[in-house]
Amino acid sequence: MKDKFIKKLKRSWLAIWIAFAAAALSTIGVLAAYTSVSSVKRVVSTQKGAGMLFSSNYLTTDENDLPRTITFSSMENSPCVTVNVCNYPQTLIKHNDKDITYTLKVELVDSNGNAVTGEEAAKYSVEYNGEKKTFGSNSKIEFSLLKLMADDFNKHEFVLTFDKSQLTKSDIYMRVTATPTNQAELKPLSAKLGVIYINNNTSATWTGTFIDNATSPKDLDGFNYRLSGSGEGTVTLTWNTNYVDISPWFKNTYVLTISKDSSGIATATLKVNSAEKNQYDIQFYRTNGINSAEQWSDGNHTDIMVTDTGFVSMSFTQSTATEN
């Protein structure tokens, strides 16, 4: 009787073990698929490689130093721009597993990069963590020994306050640079920021361009596309799925409804309003291998063409006064 019980118990344990092993193999398959998707996302994040774990909502690694204007309502009395610096990519994939120490420098300059001095400088300020600094005779403000801790998704916020007169006529910008001091693989982030106001009589304009700093599209596994502009309306995005497809993160975040025709051309619309957000950075992933005919349409990387066929294009329709 005892021997029969032991044999029966062994058979039961064998069945349990087989079921457990099958479940484990199934889990490995699921995990492998998930890991593969995550890896693809990381390739085309706004900041490439390790640098993507040091990012900002306004600052980039583009290094082109072109002026960028943020739009405000003409009723705004104190135009402020909040710049954040993060230890994670803007897509929130993961955070840096090391503390990041860095210095943030803000320079008051004109559109050509020349320092702005005199009485005008005192009208501009930068505030961080309750400490407000105004520009002195050297037209520079600096916050040093800043640290983004590795324990979680962390960010620092810097409030840039501009003189209201700049909303209509001034040519003054704040050039902001965040420079890591303890991780050589992290690239500095920078941008030259200014402000301008819009009203109902101002014509709205939105544009789209690729922002990757590469010699050729063939150098990249994926692409970053930036929508930016002023005013309110609807952007229609079109892309060729024979070459690229849009980031699932962006699609889900902004609840895009996407249609696709028989030739593989996908279309989606996005409501835009620069009073709420004046820039969208979108990641596109390759769907096929690199085509030998790929080339930038111009020196500014506005578009990627293959035998006169573009990867991504956009159009903008301004809202009318009666539009809801």
Phi, psi and omega in degrees: 000316180296317180297320179297319181296318181294318179298318180296320179295321179296318180297322180295316179296324179296318179296318179297319181295318179297317179297318179297317180296319179297318179296320180296317179297320177298318180297321179298319178298316179295316181297319180298318180295317180296317180298321180298316179297316181298321181295320178298319180298320184292331183299323188246025175295163185305318175252124187281156175057216180296333182298339181293344180270018172215105190216178183205157176285335180240328184275144181224178176259016185299325179064019179269344175057026177283139179298144177230130181253140176253132186269146178224158172292149179293349179273353183289124182274330183222087183293117181238141176241124179262114179259127175252153175233127191235159174261029180208158174291158182296344176276001175056040179287310179200166177252162180296136181270010175232148173299144177244119172258141183203167176242137176248123180242135178236125180244138177269116187222167171268183185295341178268358178093005179280142182296140177256125182232180176091196185298329181301323186298326184292347181276357184244146182210165176226133181237135176220129175052041178085354180258120182253129180238137174255163184280133179264202184293336181268004176059029180227145173232139182222137171242117184248169178056034176282146182220125171263115184287149184273004187282347185192184171287110185235148177214154172247144181241132180239124182261116179263119180252127182255159174287133183300331181297337180292341182298340183240328191218344189280159178237059182237133181231160171250118176267113186253131180226125176251117186242115177296146182240356183233356178229104186297334183283348180274130181273147174297151178247142181204163174191152174252110190248138175222179181228156176205153179255155175232154173221186185294341180267358181271132179288127180279145180216130174231140180229163177227139180205150172284141186241008182288135181269081182223155179290323184214151175301333182291349178278352190241146175272344180198175191222145176253126185239128185248125168264132178210152179170195179224153179095182185238141179170209183230128174262131174254118179261137177228134178216157184262107184288353172290342180243314185219163171222156187283152179301128175301326179299313181294317179302315182285323181296319184255013174048057179279136170261119187248132174246153182219133180270180186292340179271357178096008178275121180259147181223140176212152177245149182223122175287132181233149178205108186294345174291338179256319181200129184245013178206137175229125175257121187243135176261134174243138182253143174295139175256344178221180180291175181289134178266132184295342182269002182295137175204153174291143181288335179200179183292341181267006177060036181296321185213162175244127184241146169226110183046054177070011177251124182274150175289309186222143173216164180213158172220157184230135175240120181286143177292145174266168182298334183265356182286138179272000000 
